[in-house]
Amino acid sequence: MTDYQEEQEGELEALESIFVTELEIVSRQPPIYVVTIPCEIKDVEVGKPPKEFTVGLRFRLPEEYPDVPPEIEFTEGGELDEDLQKSILIELKEFAEQEVGCVMIFTLVSELQDKVNKFSDSIYDKKVQEKEDKDKVPVFHGTIVTRQNFTEWQQAFILERNLKKVKVAQTDKLTGKQIFLAKGGNLEIGENLIGETEDVEVDESLFEEDELLDFSDSDED
């Protein structure tokens, strides 16, 4: 006949020597223990300390333990959300069923430690990837807009727009409308384009942009 109490006391003695500061004996009859393990998530920034947290499990041993698995629950989850805690508890209870007949508190705590380490590593890897993706995004350094450079841009834009409107005919001369458009864009017209005509003074206020008149070439006669 198995002496359950003797096995439980022997295991407790071993746990006290292993988890010196992590083990809390809540009750000896019935045996209830809380084991709290320190955990951390490394920081992706060099020189910054890791983020530390603790995870705790509460074990309540039934009278027939270890032939009956212990009751397990979280006392604190640290960085583990509720869904992850539930998932880990299911896995630990399944593992405990496989260990029936052997004392298993240390083994269960080790399993918890492995799962938390994997969680911490996954969080760290995710942050590293996010940092790498952020570093890959080019930072645009635009030109600061001032009144001066905006005016220069505006004049250049008007000039370019007017040049597109001025289409040089196959002859050696420009029409009066083309000359006016070009001058409105501050473009100096070469004599080779205008021909030998006399200078004509144009009152630009008489013209609307959409109602420009063509100059007659009759004055050349």
QUIJO-V729502 format. One record per helix or strand of 2 or more residues. SS is the DSSP state (H for helix, E for strand). FROM is the first residue (numbers start at 0). TO is the last residue. If there is no record, write none. Layout:
BEGIN
SS:FROM:TO
SS:FROM:TO
END
This chain:
BEGIN
H:3:17
E:22:27
E:30:40
E:50:59
E:70:75
H:81:97
H:104:135
H:146:164
H:175:183
H:190:193
H:203:205
H:216:219
END
